[in-house]
């Protein structure tokens, strides 16, 4: 039986053309598909031009929009391919991993570092690889297919700004390679009998990346304006002396604070140093451990409207979704 795939286009470099203002999206979903005739030989495709945006302009309302299109069409298709700008694709893929949990059907994000109309481009191979993966029966849930690698949506990060090898899988192996149209799959993602769809996000989530000497007032400003704050500190984690009290106090007032690290690999371990131990012992302060910042931020947006207490929020934060967290204190 030929598979039916829904192609959802949102813009990005893949669909961009050179204009007087620089590269801007403008190539339609249909034109993207026509540029890769092999896709029509693989499966039946319908397309939807949902947005036409550089992903710099994509945010929570668009994540909800993408989730809505998939939910409304879920029964009618075997899989979904979403073309998207690479700059914020890791956030969108993480957000969709929380908005649609346990899907047996593949929900694949892809894009390109060079537009489809350029002589040298990664657009065609990324699109074709994505449809090849979307037609398989063992690629479950949200993932990114890019430069021959299949990465869970909760684990992806853009790690190269220019080369075709744009995405890495952080603190978790990529689940498959695609080479010359053949898939080598190492990990089969888990799924549930029916996916869990959510349609609400709390956008009052902020991220503070510490720099040496960062003023405490900056932390307090963000705490006052946020329901949850992710703090990317140094190394395995800790805070300068002057910031501890503000963080403990604001956790007591009901804000969700998540400590993480700005070091890309191996995650946080707050209990190691004196600069972090007291934070790790405060049950109201959470720690991201091996999660990516993209996953921590979007998981908070998803869980805040659902959690009725801080205890429940902590439980939801530490409950793994699509392998987003492997180590956690409960
Ligand atoms: N600025 C582009 C975007 O994120 C970059 C890309 O797609 O590669 O939409």
Boltz pocket constraint, residues with backbone or C-beta under 6 A from the ligand:
constraints:
  - pocket:
      binder: B
      contacts: [[A, 11], [A, 12], [A, 13], [A, 14], [A, 53], [A, 54], [A, 55], [A, 56], [A, 84], [A, 85], [A, 86], [A, 87], [A, 88], [A, 111], [A, 112], [A, 113], [A, 114]]
      max_distance: 6.0
